[in-house]
Amino acid sequence: MDSSKLVLLLSLLYILQLQPSLSAAQPSFNHYNCNWINVGNYTANSTYQRNLNSLLSSLASDTQIDYGFYNLSVGEFPDRVNAIALCRGDVNVDVCRSCVNDST
């Protein structure tokens, strides 16, 4: 085996050895803080607040969504409230649902 093929083979083996550690180095996204978002105020006991409370209650209690994607809207413009959540594909559905529930 000539030296260029040997170098290529050793390089490939080195990269393959690193591959599991590279995937293990991915961060765990178990927490996210949204406190920095300041999108304005809304009036207490308003239609928007009722829609928001309804949306959060529905999102937290929805157990029929079992594929890791949540998309829900409540109300009409200008008081419409939207929620979207997407869990990573490698996260168990129950863990995903728990995370979405915790975020509400």
Backbone as JSON Lines, residues from 0, in Angstrom:
{"i":0,"aa":"M","n":[0.86,-1.17,0.0],"ca":[0.0,0.0,0.0],"c":[0.9,1.23,0.0]}
{"i":1,"aa":"D","n":[0.66,2.13,-0.95],"ca":[1.52,3.31,-1.0],"c":[1.16,4.29,0.11]}
{"i":2,"aa":"S","n":[2.02,5.24,0.38],"ca":[1.88,6.12,1.54],"c":[0.66,7.02,1.47]}
{"i":3,"aa":"S","n":[0.24,7.46,0.29],"ca":[-0.93,8.34,0.19],"c":[-2.22,7.58,0.58]}
{"i":4,"aa":"K","n":[-2.29,6.31,0.19],"ca":[-3.46,5.51,0.57],"c":[-3.45,5.23,2.07]}
{"i":5,"aa":"L","n":[-2.29,5.01,2.63],"ca":[-2.18,4.76,4.06],"c":[-2.58,6.01,4.86]}
{"i":6,"aa":"V","n":[-2.15,7.17,4.43],"ca":[-2.51,8.43,5.09],"c":[-4.01,8.64,5.0]}
{"i":7,"aa":"L","n":[-4.58,8.38,3.84],"ca":[-6.03,8.52,3.66],"c":[-6.79,7.57,4.58]}
{"i":8,"aa":"L","n":[-6.34,6.33,4.64],"ca":[-6.99,5.34,5.5],"c":[-6.89,5.73,6.96]}
{"i":9,"aa":"L","n":[-5.74,6.16,7.41],"ca":[-5.57,6.57,8.8],"c":[-6.4,7.81,9.12]}
{"i":10,"aa":"S","n":[-6.48,8.73,8.17],"ca":[-7.31,9.93,8.37],"c":[-8.78,9.56,8.51]}
{"i":11,"aa":"L","n":[-9.23,8.64,7.67],"ca":[-10.62,8.19,7.73],"c":[-10.91,7.5,9.06]}
{"i":12,"aa":"L","n":[-10.01,6.64,9.5],"ca":[-10.19,5.97,10.78],"c":[-10.22,6.96,11.94]}
{"i":13,"aa":"Y","n":[-9.38,7.97,11.88],"ca":[-9.36,9.0,12.91],"c":[-10.68,9.77,12.96]}
{"i":14,"aa":"I","n":[-11.18,10.13,11.79],"ca":[-12.46,10.85,11.72],"c":[-13.6,9.98,12.24]}
{"i":15,"aa":"L","n":[-13.61,8.71,11.89],"ca":[-14.66,7.81,12.37],"c":[-14.6,7.63,13.88]}
{"i":16,"aa":"Q","n":[-13.41,7.66,14.44],"ca":[-13.29,7.57,15.9],"c":[-13.84,8.81,16.57]}
{"i":17,"aa":"L","n":[-13.68,9.97,15.95],"ca":[-14.17,11.21,16.53],"c":[-15.67,11.38,16.41]}
{"i":18,"aa":"Q","n":[-16.27,10.74,15.45],"ca":[-17.69,10.93,15.15],"c":[-18.6,10.73,16.36]}
{"i":19,"aa":"P","n":[-18.47,9.65,17.16],"ca":[-19.36,9.55,18.33],"c":[-19.16,10.68,19.33]}
{"i":20,"aa":"S","n":[-17.93,11.12,19.52],"ca":[-17.71,12.2,20.48],"c":[-18.24,13.53,19.94]}
{"i":21,"aa":"L","n":[-18.27,13.7,18.62],"ca":[-18.82,14.92,18.06],"c":[-20.33,14.98,18.28]}
{"i":22,"aa":"S","n":[-21.01,13.85,18.11],"ca":[-22.45,13.85,18.34],"c":[-22.77,13.97,19.83]}
{"i":23,"aa":"A","n":[-21.92,13.44,20.68],"ca":[-22.14,13.55,22.12],"c":[-21.9,14.97,22.61]}
{"i":24,"aa":"A","n":[-21.19,15.77,21.82],"ca":[-20.88,17.13,22.23],"c":[-22.05,18.09,21.97]}
{"i":25,"aa":"Q","n":[-23.11,17.62,21.34],"ca":[-24.24,18.48,21.07],"c":[-24.87,18.93,22.39]}
{"i":26,"aa":"P","n":[-25.25,20.18,22.5],"ca":[-25.83,20.68,23.76],"c":[-27.21,20.09,24.01]}
{"i":27,"aa":"S","n":[-27.57,20.02,25.26],"ca":[-28.89,19.56,25.66],"c":[-29.79,20.78,25.79]}
{"i":28,"aa":"F","n":[-30.86,20.82,25.01],"ca":[-31.76,21.96,25.02],"c":[-32.95,21.67,25.93]}
{"i":29,"aa":"N","n":[-32.7,21.61,27.22],"ca":[-33.75,21.34,28.18],"c":[-34.29,22.59,28.83]}
{"i":30,"aa":"H","n":[-33.7,23.74,28.52],"ca":[-34.12,24.98,29.16],"c":[-33.92,26.14,28.2]}
{"i":31,"aa":"Y","n":[-34.89,27.0,28.15],"ca":[-34.76,28.22,27.35],"c":[-35.46,29.33,28.1]}
{"i":32,"aa":"N","n":[-34.85,30.48,28.16],"ca":[-35.38,31.6,28.91],"c":[-35.86,32.66,27.93]}
{"i":33,"aa":"C","n":[-37.13,32.98,27.97],"ca":[-37.71,33.96,27.04],"c":[-37.89,35.33,27.67]}
{"i":34,"aa":"N","n":[-37.33,35.56,28.84],"ca":[-37.56,36.82,29.55],"c":[-37.02,38.04,28.81]}
{"i":35,"aa":"W","n":[-36.11,37.86,27.89],"ca":[-35.53,39.0,27.17],"c":[-36.48,39.57,26.13]}
{"i":36,"aa":"I","n":[-37.51,38.84,25.78],"ca":[-38.44,39.3,24.75],"c":[-39.41,40.31,25.36]}
{"i":37,"aa":"N","n":[-39.47,41.49,24.79],"ca":[-40.38,42.52,25.26],"c":[-41.19,42.98,24.06]}
{"i":38,"aa":"V","n":[-42.39,42.44,23.93],"ca":[-43.21,42.76,22.76],"c":[-44.36,43.69,23.09]}
{"i":39,"aa":"G","n":[-44.38,44.24,24.28],"ca":[-45.42,45.2,24.63],"c":[-46.3,44.7,25.76]}
{"i":40,"aa":"N","n":[-47.33,45.45,26.01],"ca":[-48.25,45.14,27.1],"c":[-49.63,44.83,26.54]}
{"i":41,"aa":"Y","n":[-50.43,44.17,27.34],"ca":[-51.82,43.98,26.98],"c":[-52.66,44.24,28.22]}
{"i":42,"aa":"T","n":[-53.88,44.58,28.02],"ca":[-54.77,44.97,29.11],"c":[-55.29,43.74,29.83]}
{"i":43,"aa":"A","n":[-55.27,43.8,31.17],"ca":[-55.81,42.72,31.98],"c":[-57.31,42.56,31.67]}
{"i":44,"aa":"N","n":[-57.77,41.33,31.69],"ca":[-59.18,40.98,31.42],"c":[-59.61,41.34,30.01]}
{"i":45,"aa":"S","n":[-58.65,41.44,29.09],"ca":[-58.97,41.77,27.69],"c":[-59.27,40.49,26.91]}
{"i":46,"aa":"T","n":[-59.74,40.66,25.7],"ca":[-59.98,39.52,24.81],"c":[-58.67,38.8,24.53]}
{"i":47,"aa":"Y","n":[-57.6,39.56,24.35],"ca":[-56.29,38.96,24.11],"c":[-55.87,38.07,25.28]}
{"i":48,"aa":"Q","n":[-56.05,38.54,26.51],"ca":[-55.67,37.75,27.67],"c":[-56.53,36.49,27.76]}
{"i":49,"aa":"R","n":[-57.82,36.59,27.49],"ca":[-58.67,35.4,27.5],"c":[-58.22,34.4,26.44]}
{"i":50,"aa":"N","n":[-57.88,34.91,25.25],"ca":[-57.39,34.03,24.19],"c":[-56.07,33.37,24.58]}
{"i":51,"aa":"L","n":[-55.18,34.14,25.2],"ca":[-53.9,33.6,25.65],"c":[-54.1,32.51,26.69]}
{"i":52,"aa":"N","n":[-54.93,32.77,27.68],"ca":[-55.19,31.76,28.71],"c":[-55.81,30.51,28.11]}
{"i":53,"aa":"S","n":[-56.72,30.68,27.15],"ca":[-57.33,29.54,26.49],"c":[-56.31,28.74,25.7]}
{"i":54,"aa":"L","n":[-55.45,29.43,24.97],"ca":[-54.43,28.76,24.18],"c":[-53.47,27.97,25.06]}
{"i":55,"aa":"L","n":[-52.99,28.59,26.13],"ca":[-52.04,27.91,27.01],"c":[-52.68,26.7,27.69]}
{"i":56,"aa":"S","n":[-53.93,26.84,28.07],"ca":[-54.64,25.71,28.68],"c":[-54.82,24.57,27.68]}
{"i":57,"aa":"S","n":[-55.19,24.91,26.46],"ca":[-55.38,23.89,25.42],"c":[-54.08,23.21,25.05]}
{"i":58,"aa":"L","n":[-53.02,23.99,24.95],"ca":[-51.71,23.44,24.58],"c":[-51.21,22.49,25.65]}
{"i":59,"aa":"A","n":[-51.38,22.86,26.9],"ca":[-50.9,22.03,28.0],"c":[-51.7,20.75,28.16]}
{"i":60,"aa":"S","n":[-52.97,20.77,27.79],"ca":[-53.8,19.58,28.0],"c":[-53.94,18.69,26.78]}
{"i":61,"aa":"D","n":[-53.37,19.1,25.64],"ca":[-53.51,18.33,24.39],"c":[-52.58,17.12,24.41]}
{"i":62,"aa":"T","n":[-53.13,15.93,24.58],"ca":[-52.33,14.71,24.6],"c":[-52.45,13.94,23.3]}
{"i":63,"aa":"Q","n":[-53.23,14.43,22.36],"ca":[-53.39,13.72,21.09],"c":[-52.27,14.05,20.11]}
{"i":64,"aa":"I","n":[-51.56,15.1,20.35],"ca":[-50.43,15.43,19.48],"c":[-49.25,14.58,19.92]}
{"i":65,"aa":"D","n":[-48.85,13.64,19.07],"ca":[-47.81,12.69,19.49],"c":[-46.63,12.63,18.53]}
{"i":66,"aa":"Y","n":[-46.43,13.69,17.76],"ca":[-45.33,13.67,16.8],"c":[-44.35,14.81,16.99]}
{"i":67,"aa":"G","n":[-44.45,15.57,18.08],"ca":[-43.45,16.56,18.42],"c":[-43.62,17.93,17.8]}
{"i":68,"aa":"F","n":[-44.74,18.18,17.11],"ca":[-44.98,19.5,16.53],"c":[-46.31,20.01,17.04]}
{"i":69,"aa":"Y","n":[-46.3,21.2,17.6],"ca":[-47.5,21.81,18.14],"c":[-47.73,23.13,17.42]}
{"i":70,"aa":"N","n":[-48.95,23.35,16.97],"ca":[-49.32,24.58,16.28],"c":[-50.76,24.88,16.66]}
{"i":71,"aa":"L","n":[-50.98,25.97,17.34],"ca":[-52.32,26.28,17.82],"c":[-52.54,27.79,17.75]}
{"i":72,"aa":"S","n":[-53.75,28.18,17.36],"ca":[-54.14,29.59,17.32],"c":[-55.52,29.73,17.94]}
{"i":73,"aa":"V","n":[-55.72,30.83,18.65],"ca":[-57.01,31.09,19.27],"c":[-57.36,32.56,19.02]}
{"i":74,"aa":"G","n":[-58.6,32.81,18.62],"ca":[-59.09,34.18,18.47],"c":[-58.97,34.7,17.05]}
{"i":75,"aa":"E","n":[-59.4,35.93,16.91],"ca":[-59.39,36.63,15.62],"c":[-58.56,37.9,15.75]}
{"i":76,"aa":"F","n":[-58.03,38.37,14.63],"ca":[-57.25,39.59,14.61],"c":[-58.1,40.75,15.14]}
{"i":77,"aa":"P","n":[-57.61,41.6,15.97],"ca":[-56.23,41.81,16.41],"c":[-55.89,41.11,17.72]}
{"i":78,"aa":"D","n":[-56.79,40.27,18.21],"ca":[-56.57,39.61,19.5],"c":[-56.17,38.15,19.35]}
{"i":79,"aa":"R","n":[-55.73,37.78,18.17],"ca":[-55.34,36.39,17.89],"c":[-54.04,36.06,18.61]}
{"i":80,"aa":"V","n":[-53.99,34.85,19.18],"ca":[-52.81,34.36,19.88],"c":[-52.35,33.09,19.17]}
{"i":81,"aa":"N","n":[-51.05,32.99,18.91],"ca":[-50.48,31.85,18.21],"c":[-49.4,31.19,19.06]}
{"i":82,"aa":"A","n":[-49.29,29.87,18.94],"ca":[-48.23,29.13,19.61],"c":[-47.7,28.08,18.65]}
{"i":83,"aa":"I","n":[-46.39,27.96,18.6],"ca":[-45.74,26.94,17.79],"c":[-44.63,26.33,18.65]}
{"i":84,"aa":"A","n":[-44.56,25.02,18.67],"ca":[-43.48,24.32,19.37],"c":[-43.05,23.15,18.51]}
{"i":85,"aa":"L","n":[-41.75,22.94,18.42],"ca":[-41.2,21.82,17.67],"c":[-40.1,21.19,18.5]}
{"i":86,"aa":"C","n":[-40.25,19.91,18.77],"ca":[-39.23,19.2,19.54],"c":[-38.26,18.51,18.6]}
{"i":87,"aa":"R","n":[-37.05,18.33,19.09],"ca":[-36.04,17.62,18.3],"c":[-36.51,16.21,18.03]}
{"i":88,"aa":"G","n":[-36.1,15.67,16.9],"ca":[-36.51,14.34,16.49],"c":[-36.0,13.23,17.39]}
{"i":89,"aa":"D","n":[-34.93,13.47,18.12],"ca":[-34.38,12.42,18.98],"c":[-34.95,12.48,20.41]}
{"i":90,"aa":"V","n":[-35.91,13.36,20.64],"ca":[-36.52,13.5,21.97],"c":[-37.8,12.67,22.03]}
{"i":91,"aa":"N","n":[-37.94,11.91,23.09],"ca":[-39.13,11.1,23.31],"c":[-40.37,12.0,23.34]}
{"i":92,"aa":"V","n":[-41.49,11.52,22.8],"ca":[-42.72,12.31,22.71],"c":[-43.19,12.77,24.09]}
{"i":93,"aa":"D","n":[-43.09,11.91,25.09],"ca":[-43.51,12.29,26.44],"c":[-42.64,13.41,27.01]}
{"i":94,"aa":"V","n":[-41.35,13.35,26.74],"ca":[-40.43,14.4,27.19],"c":[-40.76,15.71,26.46]}
{"i":95,"aa":"C","n":[-41.04,15.6,25.19],"ca":[-41.41,16.78,24.39],"c":[-42.67,17.41,24.96]}
{"i":96,"aa":"R","n":[-43.71,16.6,25.17],"ca":[-44.98,17.11,25.7],"c":[-44.77,17.74,27.05]}
{"i":97,"aa":"S","n":[-43.94,17.12,27.89],"ca":[-43.66,17.68,29.22],"c":[-42.98,19.03,29.11]}
{"i":98,"aa":"C","n":[-42.06,19.16,28.17],"ca":[-41.35,20.42,27.96],"c":[-42.33,21.51,27.49]}
{"i":99,"aa":"V","n":[-43.2,21.15,26.56],"ca":[-44.21,22.11,26.09],"c":[-45.12,22.51,27.23]}
{"i":100,"aa":"N","n":[-45.54,21.55,28.04],"ca":[-46.4,21.86,29.19],"c":[-45.68,22.77,30.17]}
{"i":101,"aa":"D","n":[-44.41,22.5,30.43],"ca":[-43.66,23.35,31.35],"c":[-43.52,24.77,30.82]}
{"i":102,"aa":"S","n":[-43.43,24.92,29.51],"ca":[-43.26,26.25,28.94],"c":[-44.54,27.07,29.04]}
{"i":103,"aa":"T","n":[-45.69,26.41,29.15],"ca":[-46.94,27.17,29.27],"c":[-47.03,27.75,30.66]}
